[in-house]
Amino acid sequence: MRHVRLALAMLLLPAVCLAADPDPDVPITGRRPADDAELEYWLRNARVAHRFSVAETGRALDLTAAEVDAACTRLGIDASAEQSPFAGDALPVLPYPGGRHPRIGFLEGAIDPQRETKVSVFTPWQPSDHSRADYVVVDVPEAIWSNLGLTYLAHTHIDTVWTKAGLTLPVLEWDRRDDGSLTIQRELPNGIVFTSRVEPKANHVAMTLTLTNGTSETLTDLRVQNCVMLKAADGFARQDNDNKVAHDPYMAVRHESADRWILTGWKPNHRTWANAKCPCLHSDPQFPDCAPGATSVVRGWLSFYEGSDIDAEFARIDALQWWEGD
């Protein structure tokens, strides 16, 4: 497969002057960039790479439509430009900007989704006219459960141990590394620390979740939900499960009219399943019990396959023993 990476060159420019009062007719739910470097990054991310509309970009970046247009003009961003090749052959992976809900349905189960757990993995089947972007949104993690209860949730749906206690977790962002990898670390109020790492490779995306128990008691029943949302993957977003195959620890979805597949897997594995309403894929891992001061690790995989023998592809991936890490 030929994989194309998106070039997002960041230029240090003078701080932009943004209007203090957004247009009341434009819903604002996003995060306003702190300076021009961040403004340009997120504008290129949303408008050029993700092909978001001006309105969606405004919702992602807490800007009005007029501010989005003015900033693009001033920073020389042509939203109609073709996606540029990136040096190297790694799969294209970017932080998901928000502003567009990553689900088609079951929206009541994911109110106000947080962008700091979400990355976009762009498929190798981009449209030739560049009219849209073709990608999946991976929530890593969507949720973490433990013997304490729902210990983390990347959107609003049901109470976590923190919302029950009246605590609000701070807003975070992905740390964007020079090698294309993305990492984020969150420390919870009771001392639990988890770190997500997403590393694009030539033919797959390697994912790692690390959890350190900073509490005084052993943590058990450490189940994780990691979600691969298919809304923006053309031909894969049918809202049923007839096009999906479970082969523990893998969950795969087939294109509606071609021998193309999207696969994901995590180990140690708790369960594989799919939600037709979203639609999405789940290969959900489980951390081993974690003593005070100890650290546990689970690892994940995401890849694309073109061919008719999905069982052979499962076997090929399994033979790599990717869960052992580097």
Phi, psi and omega in degrees: 000148176261120182254136182245129178259149184265128179275122178232074182290128181262127180247134177279112183233162180302151182300140181274146176266116184252146180297142183285327184245110180292157177301121184295342180277352180254118179296130182244113182227007189257205186235117183284127180300146185282333183206181184292326179299314178290323178300313180295318179303309186287329174295317178293322178299309186282308187283316186271305185289310182274349182060038178288152172288168176300318181296316179296319178297319177298319178294324180291324190249010179058044179235152171282165178300321179296322179292321178298311181298317181295319180293320178297318179296313183294326182266004176070035181261116178262104185292345179267000183294150175293151177290127187274144176296146178254143179298130182102176186237021179288151175301142179287123178225130180221154170300139176284130188280347189078188180090337174229125182296132183284356178253155170274313182230185186052043181290333178294344177268005179208070178278137178050060181297134180280136182276345186287352174255359191249134174233150175259128174250116186276133184285162175281005185246053180288145179295141184292336181270001177058026182286339180207172174252144182247114186201164169247152176254121181256123177263111188222092004262156169280321182204151172230125176252153174209181175298345177280343186119202178287105191270337175203144177214132187270016173200184177257124179208297176232163184293139167264175176298336183276319178293326176296329180271002180076022182256139177249128180281145181293153176283136180234171174223155175296141171274115184268115183268157181297333181276006180092351180281158180235135177224151174211141179231131178234130172257122180278160186303336181266006177100353173293133178237129172234146182234131175252136175228130179237120187235111179287135177242179182296324185228011175196173174244125178265133182232143180223134170242126180241132180234129177246130182271102178266011178268179181264002181236153177293134176267133179232172177053045185275077181268141183239141169251123173240124191245133173249107185267135194254005186309316187264010177259100186300131180089354181244356193261022176296137185270062168206176182251011180292338181263016185241147182229130175257131177212086190315131006268018187261149170232132184226152176232139181258143175300147185292339183219009182218160177279068178232142185223149168243129185235145172218154178201149176223147175221148352298138189264138176262312178194156172242139181195176179214148177250109184295328185292324186297308343278158183203164175249145175227127160236101191259123182271175175221126174291144168298158175308142190235114180286162177306130179083351183273164179233135177240152184227138168233151185232148183229166184221142170217135180206172178240144182223136175241114183162175186257350185250082183292329179295321177294326178290320174303315181295320180297314181295317179302321182296341179284342182049048184299336182289350176284345181079179181284000000 
